[in-house]
Amino acid sequence: MSDLLMIRHGQSVYNLENLFTGWVDVPLSEQGVKEAREAAEKLKNYKIDVAYTSKLKRAIDTLNYILEVNKNKDIPVVENAALNERNYGDLQGLNKAEVAKKYGDEQVHIWRRSYDIAPPSGESLKDTLERAMPYFQKTIVPDLKKGLNVLIVAHGNSLRSIMKELDNISDEDIANLNLDTGKIYLYKFDKDLKIISKSIL
């Protein structure tokens, strides 16, 4: 038996300003700090054996709020860029509404939500999956097989790519999966790593 907890970082200042973020290393907004603290409160008595995060500040800071109050004081932390948000390429730092005016709502929707079409000079969700899932399989799955409770604090698209594989979501249906900032997604596994239950805490 093992638990996998996945959290999309709290709201960032770019989320707040409706800007494409990607690999731009922006901090949490005031609301994001509040969301991180709320997640921390929910998890303060939860047994976490190991925590993984991306290399981006908004995820690391969210994790740090959780670690500050968790009853386990010596949780090992692993940072890896494989868990970074997808790279939005030429769109990074641009206002989403202005990009939609320039390219049209339909094109922006395709860039944001399709599985295998990347924005200019950026990554598609498929590209993100192709770096996040090998890391997940090689590094995180062995922890789960040992019966450890694993926390991942990362990003909307890196987590969506992992959930796509865990839940066998089709290339078409993944467009409908949206993860809220600061929410905790819990997967419980049996000893054979079959999913017993899924919930949002």
N, C-alpha and C positions, 0 to 999 in steps of 0.2 A: 504494500500500500504506500502510495506517495501522492503528494499534492503538488500541482504546478499553479502558481499564482502569477498572472500576467497583468501588468498595469501600464497603461499609456500615461506618460508624464503629465503633470498638471499643465494647465493652460500656459502657453508661452506668450511673450510680448508680441511676437509675430502672429500667433493665433488671434490675439486680441485685436490686432490692427488689420486682420484679414489679408496677410501677406503670405506668399509661398515661402516656406521655411527650408525644408530639406536639410542640407548639411550646414546651413548657417547656424553658428553656435550662439543662440540667443538665450537669455535667462527666462525664468518663470515670471509671469505677471503676478500682481497682487492676488488675483483670483486663483492663479496656479499654485501659489504658496498655500492658500486656503485649502485647495483640493488635495494637495500633497499631505497637509496636516490631517485632513479628514481621513485619508487612506491610512495614514500612520496610526491614527486612533483606532481604526477598525482592526489593525493588525498587531497592536501592541502586545497582546497576549498570545499571538500565533507563533507556533514553533517553526521558525525559518532556519534551515540548515545551511543554505548557500544562496547568495544573491548575484545575479548577472545584470549588467547594464551596458548601454552603448557608451561611446566616447564623448557624447554630447552633453553639455552642461545641464540642460533642462531635465534630462533623465537622471543624471548623477545627483542633482540637487533633490529631485523627488525621492530618490532612494535614500539619501542622507536624512531627510525628515523621518522616513520610516525607521531607519536604523537607530536614530536618536532615542526613540521611545520604546523600541522593542525590548521585551524582557530578556532575550538572548543577547548578550553584550559582545560576543565574539563571532559574529557571522562573517565568514569569508566573502569578499566581494571580488568579482571578476569583471573588468571592463573590456569590451571588445567592439571594434568598429563594424563587425559583421552584423551587429544589432542596431546600427545607425538607421535613421530614417532614410527613405529613398531619396536619391539625389534628384532634385527638380531642375537641374541644369540651368538653362538660360532664364527660367521663370523665378529662380530663387531671389527673394527680396522684392519681387513685384507684387502690386496689389491685385488680388484675384478678380475684383470687379473690373479693373482697367484692362487686365489681360482678356477678360471675356468680351469687353467692348471691341478690342483690337482683333481678336481671332474668332469671336462668336462663342456663344454659350455651349453649343454642341461640341466644338473642338476642345474646349477647356474641360468639359465633362469627360470626353474620351481620354485626355491626358491624365486626368485625376482618377478616374474610376475603372478604366479598361484594364485588362490583365497584362496584355503584351505590347501596348503601344506607349512608347516613352515620349516625354516632352523633349523639345530640342536640347540636345547635349546632356540629357538626363537619363534616369533609369525608369523602366516600367516596373510594375509590381512583380512581374516575372523575374526581372533582373534582381530585384531585392530578395525574392525568394531564393534565387540561385546562390546568393551569398549567405543568407540567414539560415537556411535549412541545413546545409552541410555542417555549419557550426553547431546548430542545435543538436543534430544527430550525433556528432562526434564528441561534444563536450557536455551537453545538458542531459541527453538521454541516459548516459551511464550513471549520472547522479540519481535520476528517477528510478533506474533499475536497482540501485542500492537501497531504495526506500526513503531517500531524502526528500524533504519538502523544499522545493526550489521556487525562488522569486525572480521574475524577470521584469525589470523596469525599462521600457523602451519606447517605441513610437508607433503611431497609427499603422503605418504600412509594414514595418518589420514584424509587428505582432500579427497583423492581418495575414501576412504570408505564412507564419507558423500555424495560425488557426486554419488556414486553407488546407494545409496538409493534415493536421490533426482531425479535422472534421470532414475531410474529403469533399470540400466545396468546389463546385465546378468553376471553370474559367469565367463563365457568364455570371454565375450567382455571386461570385466574390465581390462584384461591384456593389452589391446591396449590404455588405458588411461594413458597418461604421463603428468605430470604437470611441467612446467618449473619454475626454481627458479626466484623469484621476480615478477612473472606475477600476475595480478589482475583478478580474475574470479568473474563476477557480475551476481547474480540472482535477478530478480525483481519479487515480489509476489503481488497478489491481496489480498483483505481483508480476503479471505478464504484460503489463503496460497497456492493458485495455482500459478505455475510458469508462468509469463507473457512473460518473455524474459531472455535470457542468452547471455552474451558477455564477451570478454576479453578486458580489458582496456589497 
